[in-house]
């Protein structure tokens, strides 16, 4: 599966790069550790995370609490609204797990993206919703998820509450 980083960039355009492995996302009140070589950019509370080889991207941001119930009732509709993803299909989820005192619920599926030359390619995606922080955080993984499974799992296992008031 070939990653179309341009499609992910349409979802969230971010400009500030971070070099540290540990990262605090103030908008959600959560912090996490990036796997070796991964990068994280943030603009206006929206995240753009990439694996070292750029074959996996994770984009995300805060879900307003007042919209959460409607979003959880129709995850496919929520994903259909993200720029760059077409023909979204939910094939699994929600699966739920408590990690570091936070609830992580994840969904998986397929979608189509436009690639170079205007062609369409089917990709796999993974949506994880984390509740228990200051705000609800969503993260969508797109690309070679299986190739990065161990690092991807470690990334999600590292997510925990941050003391954002003292920073």
N, C-alpha and C positions, 0 to 999 in steps of 0.2 A: 504494500500500500504506500503510495507516494503522498507525502504531506504537502499541502498547498498552503505555505505559510502566509501567502498574500490573502487568502480567504480568512484566515484567523485574524490577520491585521485589520480586516474590514470590521470584525466584531468589536475590537477594542484597539484604538491607536494610542500607544504609550511612548513617552519620550525619555523618561529618567531611568538610567541604568544603575543597578546596584551590584557591588562586588562582594559583599558579605554573604556568607552562607545562611546566617540567621536573619530573618526578616519579620518585622511587625507591620501588620495591616491595620492601621488605626481605625479605619472606617468600620471594620467588623469587630475590633477588639481582640483579634487573634494573631498568633505568631506561629512561624513554622521554620523549618530548616530545609534549605535547598540541597538537593543531591549535588555531589561533586561536579563542577563544571556548568551547572544549570544557571540561568540568568533570570532575573525578575525585573520587570519595568512596571512602574505605576504612574498613572495620571488620573487625577480626580477620583481616587479610590478604586479605579479599575485596574486589574492585574493582567499582565501578559508574561507568562513564564515559559521558558524554552529549555529543552534538553541541550546538552553540549553540542550534539551533532545536528540540532535543529530539525529532527525528525518527529518530535513530539512537542506540542504546544498546549499550554493550559491557560485559559482565559477565564476571568471571573470578576465578581463584584458583589455588592450588597443587594439583597432582595428586601425592599421595604416591608416592614412587618404588616402594614395594612394590606399589602398585596399577596402575602404569603399563602393564605388559604386558597385563593383562586388559582395561584400558580401551582400549588401542590395537587389541586384537583385536576389539572390538565397540563402535565409536564410537556407533552408534545406541542401544545399551543405556545408555551413559553419558549421552547427551543426554536419553533418556526419563526419567532420574532427576532431571533439573533441574525444579524447581517452575515451573509456568506454561506449559511446553511439552507438547503432546499430539500424538499421531499423527506423531511425528518420522520423516522419511524422509531418508536420505543419498542425494544425487543426484550427488555428485562428491567425489573425493579418495581417498586423500591425495595432494596435490601437495606437493613438498618443495623447499626453497630454503635456501641458507646466506645469512644476513644478519648482518653485523657479528660473524662467527665463531660465530653461534648457528644451530641448525637450526630452521626454521619449517615445520611441516606443517599444511596446512589442508584442511578439508572444507567442503562446502556442502550445503544441502538445504532442505526445507520442514518446517513444523510448523503445528499449530493452536494458537491462543491464545484465551482468553475475553476478549471486549471488553465495553464498557458495554452494559447491558441483557441480559447473560447470553448473547449471541450468540457464535458461534465464527467466527474469521477465520483464513485460511491466510496465513502469513508466510514469508519467506525468512530463513535464518540462515547464518552463516559461523562455523566453529570453527577457531581457530588454536592450535596447541600449540607452545610454544617450549621447546626443550631446550638445555642448555649453561650455564645459570645455576646458582645454588646449589640450586634446586629447579625442577621442571617447571611452567611456567605455562600455563594454558589461558585463552583469551579467546573469548567468544561474541558476535558482532555480530548485532543484530536491528534491523530497521527499514529505512529507505530507504538501503540499501547503495549502490545505483547513483548516487543523488543526491550522495553523499559520497565517491565512489570515490577521487578524488585525495587528499583529506585522510586518508581511511582508509588508503590505501597509504603515505602519508608517515608516519603514526603507526606502522605496523608496521616501516617501514624505520628508524625512530629507536630501536627497542628494542635495547639493548646491555647488557653486564655492568656492574654497579655495584660500587663498592668499599664494600660495606655495613658492613664491619668498622670503617672509620674514621669512620662517621657517628654 
